[in-house]
């Protein structure tokens, strides 16, 4: 329990964090990696270089400060971060190191404005916040299925489109796989020749749970030398059937709930369809009477992955409706509902807005902003909107597009 004076001091720093939060977290990561370079192996280098990790941490610190007197209100956010931590192998012993460097970064950026009283208050508050994370993550580790990273054999490698390839992965020890929730992801840990550091990426599981293998479907990003492209190009061009990849147990708080009978709307852009295909297949097998609207946006038919798989599921059910939107369809493309983009007027015509539906969506950030804005302006209740970002989560409400 924090002392009242500590709470008052932390809350007084909220305006400062709004202005200097990203400067503090950027300095924090610089100091952390200088002192503990081995920790680079549990961070996404792409997110670091693009500033996403710094922004995500700044948002988390700001939320903690603003809600320091009612931390229970940010437990959903904490759980989302804790899922990532568990999938990356963050352990209790990492928290003192993080706390030490976060306090040093606050002092370094704010200078004399970071008085001893402020630093001491943040030290006390960080200890409480860290204990919350450690407790939640402890439960996650206990329920995960295995700890850290486990070797999996690539049993099949299937080209799904011009840019997306699926990898079917079975545990090397042949042990049964824990059943994950449709929409969750795994972390894949790789050592790439010529690269000093280990790389970890999260990929959504794109098949239904309950099988002998996991499937990830990976988009090949442009450029072997780019931060994003390095890992995806390695998977596409260098990983072969029979090779070993090291996976975390499934994690993530973006998943379909199968204890509801509400109409479910699944909307995706590009490779964002991977968790939604898992959801679709799960509903089709476990809730065959549940109404589903599946909407996917792609550039054209060549880039549209898993189309036939989705259509086969829909054609076998009277309760699944599909819509495909192609930005720039090719002459040979067919079976799509709309050209261009998903816009609010079109969504208004096809969505079950009068029903108490649940909406799940995933895709590139511009797609996410547009869909979130459209749903808000179509008066979909916030509690019925569920989404997943690639990389650290952002606050869509802050970035809402104005129509």
Beta strands, then each sheet from edge to edge (+ up, - down):
strand 1: 150-159
strand 2: 164-171
strand 3: 185-190
strand 4: 199-204
strand 5: 214-219
strand 6: 244-247
strand 7: 264-269
strand 8: 292-298
strand 9: 320-326
strand 10: 338-339
strand 11: 358-362
strand 12: 385-388
sheet 1: 4+ 3- 6+ 1- 2+ 5-
sheet 2: 10+ 9+ 8+ 7+ 11+ 12+
end
